[in-house]
Amino acid sequence: MIENNILSSEELMKLEERHGAHNYHPLPVVLAKGDGVYVWDVEGKRYYDFLSAYSAVNQGHCHPKIVDAMQTQTETLTLTSRAFYNDVLGRYEKYITEYFGFDKVLPMNTGAEAVETAIKLCRKWAYEKKGIPENQAQIIVCDNNFHGRTTTIVSFSNDPVANQNFGPYTPGFIRIPYNDLSALERIVQGENIAGFMVEPIQGEAGVMVPDEGFIKGAKEICRKNGVLFIADEVQTGIGRTGALLSVCGDCACEGHCEKQATYTESDILILGKALSGGAYPVSAVLADDEVMEVIRPGQHGSTFGGNPVAGQVGIAALEVIRDEKLTQNARSLGELFRARMNQMIEKTALVLLVRGKGLLNAIVINDSEDSSTAWDICIQLKENGLLAKPTHGNIIRFAPPLVMTIEQLHECCDIIEKTIGAFRI
């Protein structure tokens, strides 16, 4: 038996290298503790977390309310499967559907499972409600999408790293350019179109923010053509972008949005990650009765989906977002962060631009995508006490927990400016 507390970071990294599949390329830091916006490595060095587990830890590491909800429930009942009712699921379903304004929720565990669920739901609706001939439904997606890593999902990715040598690929998807309403309007009028699935902001692609009005326009095009609008808010939802959901980012709501039903509500909403505050795998697919009623007993499910622990954690995580006004905090701190980064850009040729919304942001490094510059900068950021990761070679994503304070954000901007200022290619 290996005692982790007597092993160094170097030894623990070697263990993973030897015994684990090499399906990730982590930054060389071994974390052992987290609290709020901070994480500590096994040697005790403290860092600012500027990734938030890809926006799963919006509420901060080990939020006491979420941890307490999980611990309390695990001492009572952890899993029944859906073969029986449990005394938490109904309460959770009522809470989350009222919170986001939908009739029904289908609970799952991971973001990829939720995306797969949404695809199945859309197709089944298309055959049973829209009258598309069986096995001919088409779902429109966007170039440079990232919806997960299952076989079906990578089938409609145009990233060779994600899908090369994983075929044969699942048919039934049409890709169009992201942020292109004219392309959507043209394709959506074709035969057998069932839905349009989109990330309101493309996180993995480099925090690509669409033009103002794109989401509103896409929803309107889908409505006019009898096509389901499917919003993948696994990474962008639950306060991250300064709105409860990115699809309601065009309105001026403050936190808990009561205006979604006007034009911003999705036909199918996909949630995950921060739905548990990073404490437990919890995801969900929400839709109104007209869509959700096509799923009947035995046609879809998950042994762990809707388990009591997930239900209690999900309620607590959403309460934290609302009660601590984290949506509003993300909005104001995001504006501050981009202002600080733009000031930095004026002093250096190393960074081309900053883009983002709320506390989901990225800087673009002035180098080619196949260079190591962004990675090397992240290594230096780590040495200076801040953890971030590159995406697509020359882009560094910055997404701290939403519990960050103004003082902490300024300190982090100081670290970034110091690191960039001293960096030499």
BELWOFEN-V157872 format. One record per residue. N is the residue number from 1. RES is the residue in one letter. PSI is psi in radians with two decimals (none if undefined). NEAR is the number of other ideal C-beta (glycine too) atoms within 8 Angstrom. Layout:
n:N res:RES psi:PSI near:NEAR
n:N res:RES psi:PSI near:NEAR
This chain:
n:1 res:M psi:2.35 near:2
n:2 res:I psi:2.25 near:5
n:3 res:E psi:1.92 near:6
n:4 res:N psi:-0.56 near:8
n:5 res:N psi:-0.09 near:5
n:6 res:I psi:0.07 near:4
n:7 res:L psi:2.48 near:10
n:8 res:S psi:2.95 near:7
n:9 res:S psi:-0.77 near:11
n:10 res:E psi:-0.78 near:6
n:11 res:E psi:-0.68 near:8
n:12 res:L psi:-0.65 near:12
n:13 res:M psi:-0.65 near:10
n:14 res:K psi:-0.61 near:8
n:15 res:L psi:-0.80 near:11
n:16 res:E psi:-0.73 near:8
n:17 res:E psi:-0.67 near:8
n:18 res:R psi:-0.70 near:6
n:19 res:H psi:-0.17 near:5
n:20 res:G psi:2.68 near:7
n:21 res:A psi:2.53 near:3
n:22 res:H psi:1.02 near:5
n:23 res:N psi:0.09 near:3
n:24 res:Y psi:2.78 near:4
n:25 res:H psi:1.38 near:2
n:26 res:P psi:2.74 near:5
n:27 res:L psi:2.50 near:8
n:28 res:P psi:1.27 near:7
n:29 res:V psi:2.38 near:10
n:30 res:V psi:1.94 near:8
n:31 res:L psi:2.46 near:9
n:32 res:A psi:-0.20 near:7
n:33 res:K psi:2.56 near:6
n:34 res:G psi:2.54 near:11
n:35 res:D psi:1.97 near:7
n:36 res:G psi:-2.09 near:9
n:37 res:V psi:-0.01 near:11
n:38 res:Y psi:2.64 near:11
n:39 res:V psi:2.70 near:11
n:40 res:W psi:2.49 near:11
n:41 res:D psi:3.09 near:12
n:42 res:V psi:-0.34 near:12
n:43 res:E psi:-0.07 near:6
n:44 res:G psi:0.05 near:6
n:45 res:K psi:2.38 near:7
n:46 res:R psi:2.48 near:7
n:47 res:Y psi:2.65 near:13
n:48 res:Y psi:2.31 near:13
n:49 res:D psi:1.96 near:14
n:50 res:F psi:0.48 near:12
n:51 res:L psi:-0.56 near:10
n:52 res:S psi:0.68 near:13
n:53 res:A psi:0.89 near:8
n:54 res:Y psi:0.76 near:9
n:55 res:S psi:0.33 near:14
n:56 res:A psi:-0.45 near:12
n:57 res:V psi:0.83 near:14
n:58 res:N psi:-0.63 near:18
n:59 res:Q psi:0.06 near:16
n:60 res:G psi:2.71 near:13
n:61 res:H psi:2.33 near:13
n:62 res:C psi:0.82 near:10
n:63 res:H psi:2.22 near:13
n:64 res:P psi:-0.62 near:6
n:65 res:K psi:-0.72 near:9
n:66 res:I psi:-0.77 near:16
n:67 res:V psi:-0.73 near:10
n:68 res:D psi:-0.73 near:9
n:69 res:A psi:-0.72 near:12
n:70 res:M psi:-0.82 near:14
n:71 res:Q psi:-0.77 near:8
n:72 res:T psi:-0.76 near:9
n:73 res:Q psi:-0.63 near:15
n:74 res:T psi:-0.38 near:8
n:75 res:E psi:-0.13 near:5
n:76 res:T psi:-0.98 near:6
n:77 res:L psi:2.20 near:9
n:78 res:T psi:-0.69 near:7
n:79 res:L psi:2.35 near:9
n:80 res:T psi:-0.19 near:10
n:81 res:S psi:3.14 near:6
n:82 res:R psi:0.21 near:9
n:83 res:A psi:-0.40 near:4
n:84 res:F psi:2.81 near:6
n:85 res:Y psi:2.72 near:6
n:86 res:N psi:2.90 near:11
n:87 res:D psi:0.13 near:8
n:88 res:V psi:-0.67 near:11
n:89 res:L psi:-0.82 near:13
n:90 res:G psi:-0.70 near:8
n:91 res:R psi:-0.76 near:10
n:92 res:Y psi:-0.77 near:15
n:93 res:E psi:-0.72 near:12
n:94 res:K psi:-0.75 near:8
n:95 res:Y psi:-0.86 near:11
n:96 res:I psi:-0.60 near:14
n:97 res:T psi:-0.67 near:13
n:98 res:E psi:-0.61 near:7
n:99 res:Y psi:-0.73 near:9
n:100 res:F psi:-0.09 near:12
n:101 res:G psi:0.71 near:9
n:102 res:F psi:2.84 near:11
n:103 res:D psi:-0.71 near:7
n:104 res:K psi:2.72 near:12
n:105 res:V psi:2.50 near:10
n:106 res:L psi:1.88 near:14
n:107 res:P psi:2.37 near:14
n:108 res:M psi:-2.85 near:13
n:109 res:N psi:-0.96 near:10
n:110 res:T psi:2.85 near:10
n:111 res:G psi:-0.74 near:12
n:112 res:A psi:-0.68 near:11
n:113 res:E psi:-0.67 near:12
n:114 res:A psi:-0.69 near:16
n:115 res:V psi:-0.79 near:16
n:116 res:E psi:-0.69 near:12
n:117 res:T psi:-0.77 near:13
n:118 res:A psi:-0.68 near:14
n:119 res:I psi:-0.81 near:11
n:120 res:K psi:-0.74 near:9
n:121 res:L psi:-0.77 near:17
n:122 res:C psi:-0.78 near:16
n:123 res:R psi:-0.76 near:12
n:124 res:K psi:-0.69 near:11
n:125 res:W psi:-0.72 near:13
n:126 res:A psi:-0.68 near:14
n:127 res:Y psi:-0.70 near:12
n:128 res:E psi:-0.42 near:6
n:129 res:K psi:-0.71 near:9
n:130 res:K psi:-0.38 near:8
n:131 res:G psi:0.34 near:4
n:132 res:I psi:2.38 near:10
n:133 res:P psi:2.48 near:6
n:134 res:E psi:2.42 near:5
n:135 res:N psi:0.23 near:4
n:136 res:Q psi:0.07 near:8
n:137 res:A psi:2.43 near:12
n:138 res:Q psi:2.39 near:12
n:139 res:I psi:2.26 near:16
n:140 res:I psi:2.35 near:16
n:141 res:V psi:3.14 near:13
n:142 res:C psi:2.62 near:12
n:143 res:D psi:2.57 near:8
n:144 res:N psi:0.41 near:10
n:145 res:N psi:2.75 near:15
n:146 res:F psi:1.80 near:12
n:147 res:H psi:0.02 near:11
n:148 res:G psi:-2.95 near:11
n:149 res:R psi:0.27 near:6
n:150 res:T psi:2.93 near:9
n:151 res:T psi:-0.78 near:8
n:152 res:T psi:-0.78 near:9
n:153 res:I psi:-0.75 near:13
n:154 res:V psi:-0.26 near:13
n:155 res:S psi:-0.50 near:12
n:156 res:F psi:0.34 near:11
n:157 res:S psi:2.55 near:10
n:158 res:N psi:0.28 near:7
n:159 res:D psi:1.95 near:8
n:160 res:P psi:-0.51 near:6
n:161 res:V psi:-0.61 near:4
n:162 res:A psi:-0.59 near:9
n:163 res:N psi:-0.12 near:10
n:164 res:Q psi:2.28 near:6
n:165 res:N psi:0.45 near:3
n:166 res:F psi:0.16 near:7
n:167 res:G psi:3.06 near:6
n:168 res:P psi:2.61 near:2
n:169 res:Y psi:2.64 near:10
n:170 res:T psi:2.21 near:8
n:171 res:P psi:3.08 near:5
n:172 res:G psi:0.29 near:7
n:173 res:F psi:2.50 near:11
n:174 res:I psi:2.18 near:10
n:175 res:R psi:2.40 near:10
n:176 res:I psi:2.87 near:12
n:177 res:P psi:2.50 near:7
n:178 res:Y psi:2.55 near:13
n:179 res:N psi:0.60 near:7
n:180 res:D psi:1.59 near:8
n:181 res:L psi:-0.58 near:9
n:182 res:S psi:-0.68 near:6
n:183 res:A psi:-0.73 near:9
n:184 res:L psi:-0.79 near:13
n:185 res:E psi:-0.62 near:9
n:186 res:R psi:-0.83 near:7
n:187 res:I psi:-0.61 near:11
n:188 res:V psi:-0.34 near:13
n:189 res:Q psi:0.01 near:7
n:190 res:G psi:-3.13 near:8
n:191 res:E psi:2.49 near:5
n:192 res:N psi:0.56 near:10
n:193 res:I psi:2.11 near:15
n:194 res:A psi:-0.68 near:14
n:195 res:G psi:2.91 near:15
n:196 res:F psi:2.03 near:16
n:197 res:M psi:2.26 near:13
n:198 res:V psi:2.54 near:13
n:199 res:E psi:2.12 near:13
n:200 res:P psi:-0.59 near:14
n:201 res:I psi:2.26 near:14
n:202 res:Q psi:1.80 near:13
n:203 res:G psi:-0.97 near:13
n:204 res:E psi:-0.48 near:8
n:205 res:A psi:-0.13 near:12
n:206 res:G psi:0.50 near:11
n:207 res:V psi:1.08 near:14
n:208 res:M psi:1.97 near:11
n:209 res:V psi:2.17 near:7
n:210 res:P psi:2.97 near:10
n:211 res:D psi:2.63 near:5
n:212 res:E psi:2.30 near:5
n:213 res:G psi:-0.08 near:7
n:214 res:F psi:-0.82 near:10
n:215 res:I psi:-0.80 near:15
n:216 res:K psi:-0.77 near:10
n:217 res:G psi:-0.70 near:9
n:218 res:A psi:-0.74 near:13
n:219 res:K psi:-0.73 near:13
n:220 res:E psi:-0.70 near:9
n:221 res:I psi:-0.76 near:14
n:222 res:C psi:-0.76 near:14
n:223 res:R psi:-0.77 near:9
n:224 res:K psi:-0.50 near:6
n:225 res:N psi:0.20 near:9
n:226 res:G psi:0.69 near:5
n:227 res:V psi:2.43 near:13
n:228 res:L psi:2.32 near:13
n:229 res:F psi:2.05 near:13
n:230 res:I psi:2.01 near:16
n:231 res:A psi:2.06 near:14
n:232 res:D psi:1.70 near:13
n:233 res:E psi:0.47 near:15
n:234 res:V psi:-0.75 near:14
n:235 res:Q psi:-0.55 near:14
n:236 res:T psi:-0.20 near:14
n:237 res:G psi:3.14 near:13
n:238 res:I psi:0.91 near:14
n:239 res:G psi:-0.28 near:16
n:240 res:R psi:-0.75 near:17
n:241 res:T psi:0.24 near:15
n:242 res:G psi:0.12 near:14
n:243 res:A psi:2.71 near:14
n:244 res:L psi:-0.79 near:13
n:245 res:L psi:2.56 near:17
n:246 res:S psi:-0.48 near:15
n:247 res:V psi:-0.19 near:14
n:248 res:C psi:0.40 near:13
n:249 res:G psi:-0.26 near:12
n:250 res:D psi:-0.19 near:8
n:251 res:C psi:2.96 near:10
n:252 res:A psi:0.63 near:3
n:253 res:C psi:2.69 near:11
n:254 res:E psi:1.62 near:6
n:255 res:G psi:-2.02 near:11
n:256 res:H psi:1.95 near:9
n:257 res:C psi:2.23 near:12
n:258 res:E psi:0.17 near:6
n:259 res:K psi:0.09 near:9
n:260 res:Q psi:-0.66 near:12
n:261 res:A psi:-0.23 near:5
n:262 res:T psi:-1.08 near:7
n:263 res:Y psi:-0.12 near:6
n:264 res:T psi:-0.23 near:15
n:265 res:E psi:2.33 near:11
n:266 res:S psi:2.74 near:11
n:267 res:D psi:-0.63 near:11
n:268 res:I psi:2.21 near:16
n:269 res:L psi:2.27 near:16
n:270 res:I psi:2.17 near:17
n:271 res:L psi:2.70 near:15
n:272 res:G psi:-2.62 near:14
n:273 res:K psi:-1.70 near:16
n:274 res:A psi:-0.10 near:17
n:275 res:L psi:-0.30 near:13
n:276 res:S psi:0.01 near:15
n:277 res:G psi:0.36 near:16
n:278 res:G psi:0.08 near:12
n:279 res:A psi:-0.33 near:11
n:280 res:Y psi:2.56 near:8
n:281 res:P psi:1.94 near:8
n:282 res:V psi:2.22 near:13
n:283 res:S psi:2.94 near:17
n:284 res:A psi:2.60 near:15
n:285 res:V psi:2.17 near:15
n:286 res:L psi:2.48 near:14
n:287 res:A psi:2.87 near:13
n:288 res:D psi:2.96 near:9
n:289 res:D psi:-0.69 near:7
n:290 res:E psi:-0.48 near:6
n:291 res:V psi:-0.85 near:13
n:292 res:M psi:-0.42 near:12
n:293 res:E psi:-0.16 near:7
n:294 res:V psi:-0.30 near:10
n:295 res:I psi:2.17 near:9
n:296 res:R psi:2.93 near:5
n:297 res:P psi:2.32 near:3
n:298 res:G psi:-0.13 near:4
n:299 res:Q psi:-0.30 near:7
n:300 res:H psi:2.60 near:7
n:301 res:G psi:-3.06 near:7
n:302 res:S psi:2.32 near:10
n:303 res:T psi:-0.74 near:7
n:304 res:F psi:-0.27 near:9
n:305 res:G psi:2.18 near:13
n:306 res:G psi:0.35 near:12
n:307 res:N psi:2.78 near:12
n:308 res:P psi:-0.66 near:15
n:309 res:V psi:-0.79 near:12
n:310 res:A psi:-0.69 near:17
n:311 res:G psi:-0.82 near:16
n:312 res:Q psi:-0.70 near:14
n:313 res:V psi:-0.73 near:17
n:314 res:G psi:-0.75 near:15
n:315 res:I psi:-0.83 near:13
n:316 res:A psi:-0.74 near:14
n:317 res:A psi:-0.71 near:18
n:318 res:L psi:-0.61 near:13
n:319 res:E psi:-0.68 near:9
n:320 res:V psi:-0.77 near:14
n:321 res:I psi:-0.80 near:17
n:322 res:R psi:-0.85 near:10
n:323 res:D psi:-0.58 near:6
n:324 res:E psi:0.10 near:9
n:325 res:K psi:0.81 near:8
n:326 res:L psi:-0.47 near:13
n:327 res:T psi:-0.84 near:16
n:328 res:Q psi:-0.67 near:10
n:329 res:N psi:-0.72 near:12
n:330 res:A psi:-0.67 near:16
n:331 res:R psi:-0.87 near:11
n:332 res:S psi:-0.71 near:9
n:333 res:L psi:-0.56 near:12
n:334 res:G psi:-0.72 near:16
n:335 res:E psi:-0.71 near:8
n:336 res:L psi:-0.76 near:11
n:337 res:F psi:-0.81 near:14
n:338 res:R psi:-0.59 near:12
n:339 res:A psi:-0.75 near:8
n:340 res:R psi:-0.70 near:11
n:341 res:M psi:-0.67 near:14
n:342 res:N psi:-0.60 near:9
n:343 res:Q psi:-0.70 near:8
n:344 res:M psi:-0.71 near:14
n:345 res:I psi:-0.56 near:11
n:346 res:E psi:-0.32 near:6
n:347 res:K psi:-0.04 near:6
n:348 res:T psi:2.58 near:9
n:349 res:A psi:-0.01 near:3
n:350 res:L psi:-0.46 near:8
n:351 res:V psi:2.22 near:13
n:352 res:L psi:-0.75 near:7
n:353 res:L psi:2.87 near:7
n:354 res:V psi:2.48 near:12
n:355 res:R psi:2.75 near:10
n:356 res:G psi:-3.02 near:15
n:357 res:K psi:2.38 near:11
n:358 res:G psi:-2.36 near:13
n:359 res:L psi:0.59 near:16
n:360 res:L psi:1.79 near:16
n:361 res:N psi:2.89 near:16
n:362 res:A psi:2.60 near:13
n:363 res:I psi:2.52 near:12
n:364 res:V psi:2.11 near:12
n:365 res:I psi:2.45 near:14
n:366 res:N psi:1.24 near:8
n:367 res:D psi:2.98 near:8
n:368 res:S psi:2.77 near:6
n:369 res:E psi:-0.45 near:6
n:370 res:D psi:0.16 near:4
n:371 res:S psi:2.92 near:10
n:372 res:S psi:0.15 near:5
n:373 res:T psi:-0.84 near:10
n:374 res:A psi:-0.72 near:14
n:375 res:W psi:-0.80 near:8
n:376 res:D psi:-0.63 near:9
n:377 res:I psi:-0.73 near:14
n:378 res:C psi:-0.62 near:14
n:379 res:I psi:-0.73 near:10
n:380 res:Q psi:-0.63 near:11
n:381 res:L psi:-0.73 near:14
n:382 res:K psi:-0.80 near:13
n:383 res:E psi:-0.53 near:6
n:384 res:N psi:0.08 near:9
n:385 res:G psi:0.39 near:9
n:386 res:L psi:2.31 near:13
n:387 res:L psi:2.16 near:14
n:388 res:A psi:2.91 near:11
n:389 res:K psi:2.56 near:9
n:390 res:P psi:2.78 near:13
n:391 res:T psi:2.46 near:11
n:392 res:H psi:0.71 near:9
n:393 res:G psi:-1.10 near:10
n:394 res:N psi:0.38 near:13
n:395 res:I psi:2.36 near:14
n:396 res:I psi:2.15 near:13
n:397 res:R psi:2.38 near:15
n:398 res:F psi:2.00 near:13
n:399 res:A psi:1.37 near:12
n:400 res:P psi:2.86 near:13
n:401 res:P psi:2.58 near:13
n:402 res:L psi:-0.10 near:15
n:403 res:V psi:0.05 near:12
n:404 res:M psi:2.53 near:12
n:405 res:T psi:2.92 near:6
n:406 res:I psi:-0.75 near:7
n:407 res:E psi:-0.75 near:6
n:408 res:Q psi:-0.70 near:10
n:409 res:L psi:-0.74 near:13
n:410 res:H psi:-0.71 near:10
n:411 res:E psi:-0.70 near:9
n:412 res:C psi:-0.72 near:13
n:413 res:C psi:-0.63 near:12
n:414 res:D psi:-0.74 near:8
n:415 res:I psi:-0.78 near:13
n:416 res:I psi:-0.79 near:13
n:417 res:E psi:-0.74 near:10
n:418 res:K psi:-0.76 near:9
n:419 res:T psi:-0.83 near:13
n:420 res:I psi:-0.73 near:12
n:421 res:G psi:-0.57 near:9
n:422 res:A psi:-0.10 near:7
n:423 res:F psi:2.40 near:10
n:424 res:R psi:2.24 near:3
n:425 res:I psi:none near:5
